[in-house]
Amino acid sequence: MIDESAKSLLATIREKSGQDILACYHCQKCVVGCPVAEFMDVPPNAIHRLIQYGRKDEILKSATIWLCAACETCGTRCPNDIDIARVMDALKQIAVKEGVKGKERDVAVMHGLFMSGIRKRGRMHEVSLIRDLKLRTGGFFKDIRLGIKMFRLGKLSLSAECVKNVKDIKQMFDRAKAIE
């Protein structure tokens, strides 16, 4: 029998992702196909089990939800057509909304900065992202040689471009926020 905390978490995940986690029977095909599974502290199928048990705090504090590359390899392998990347996105949304600090703090900071950059310009400006990430997480000079090399190769631009209708992007973010 499923307890109330599990029912609540299952309902929230279903609402945010459109996925039925109860359909997962833990075949582990998602884990086998995941290119970043070896770096995760909790494999994707185990995240589903934790959701089924209502162990939200454990899930939100895991590194897994932030390490998911959203490549959708897991979802294509799932015999029950669970879009695991959407589940991971839903869990990230919950973690951000609840202010949960997980194990991968730098990834969570980068996620927030990335989304902020998209909202502001409609596209990402890598130099601004790198600058802001380094200012917030430290290690400003850690990757300086790589940055200089990328700049010399023309891979990084100092000027930040915006999409033509950046207002539309901001409205999209506002509508998404209103839905939460």
N, C-alpha and C positions, 0 to 999 in steps of 0.2 A: 504494500500500500504506500502511496506517495504522500509525504507529509505536506503541510501548508506552505513551508518555505520553498520546497521543491516545486509545488504547483505554481506558486507566484513567479519563481524564476523561469520556469518553462513557459508560462504565459507571456512574460516580458520578452523572452528571446523569440518566441513565435511572433509576437506583435512587431518587434523591431526588424526581424530577419525574414519572416515568412517561412521559417523552417520548423519541421516537426522533429525535435531531438529524440523523442520516444521511438522514432523509427530506426534509430541507430542500434544495431545489435553487435557492435564492437568487433567487426571482422578485421579491422586494422589495415584495410587497403589504403585508407587515407594516410596512415603513418608511413607505409612502405613507399608511397609515391611522393611524399613531401620532401622538397629539396633542403629544408631547414630543420627537419625533425631532430637531427642530432644535436641541435643547439637549444631545443625546447626543454624546459624542465617538466612539462606535462604534455604528453602526445595528444594530438587532436581528438582521438577517440576517448581518451581519459577525460578531456575537457567535457565531452558529452556526458560521460558518466557522472562527473561532478555536478553538471547542470541537473541531471536526473535526480541526484541526491540533494539538490538545493544548496550546495556548498559555495555560495556566491563569493564570499571573502577570499577563499582559497583560489578561486578562478581568477578574480580580478587582481590579485597580488602576484599571479604567475607571470613569468616572462613570456610564455607562449603566445598570449593574445597580441603582444607587441612585436614578436618576432615573425609572426605570420606574414609571408610575402604577398598574400592574396593572389597567388599565381593560378589558383583554382584547379591545380592538379588533383588535389584531394577530392574535390567535388566531382570531377570527371570519373574518378575511380570508384566513387561511392555507389554500391548496388542499390541504395535506397534514394538516390538523387538528392542527398542533403548537400546544400551549398554551404560548405563549411567556412569558406571565406566570408560569407554574409553573417554567419554566426559570430565569427571573430570580430567583424566590424561592429556588430551589436554589442558585444562584450566590451570593446573599446569605448563605445559611446557611453555605456553604463559606468565604466571606470572613470571617464572624464567627468561625467555629470556628478558622480558621487565623490570626486576628488581623491580617489584611491591611488596611492603611490605604490606602484609595483616594483618588481626587481629590475626592470629595464627602464629606469627613469629617463635616460638620455633618449631612448627611442620614443617614449611618450612625449618628451619635450619636442623632439623633432617632428612628430606627428602634428602637434599643436601649431608649431611654427609653419609647417608645410600648409596646413589648412588655412591658417591666417594669411599666408602669402597668396594662396589661390583666391581667397575672398577679396583681398585688397587689389590684386592685379588681373585676376582671371587666369594667371599662369604663374609658374614658379620662377623666381630669380635666384639662381644657385648661390651667387655671392652673398646675397642678403641672408639666405638660409644658413649658409656656413657661418657667417659673421654672428648672427643671432644665436645659433646653436653653441658656438664656442664661447660667447659671452655668458650664456646661461649655464653651461656645463663645465667650463674650464678647459684647460689644455689648448689655449688659443694658438700656440705655435707648434703643436704636436704634428700636424699634417702640412706644415707650411711649404715644404719642398714639393709635395704632390700638387698643392694649390698653384704654386709658381709654374710648375711644369704644365699643368692643365691650361693656365692662362696663356702661356707662351704658344701652346698648340691651338689656341683659339677656342678652347672648350668652355671657357668662362668669360662672360661679358660683364663689364662694370656697370653698364646701363641697364636699368630694369624696364622692360617693355610691358605694356598692358594690352589686353585684348580690346577690340573696338568697342564692344558693348559691355564694359565692366559693370555697369549698373544692373544688367541682367543677371550676372553672376552673383552680385550682392543680394539681389532679390531672391534668387534661388536659395542662398544660404539662410536668408530671413524666413522663407517659407519652411525650410527644413527645421529650423529652430522652433518655429511655431507648432510644428507637428509633435515635437518631443513633448 
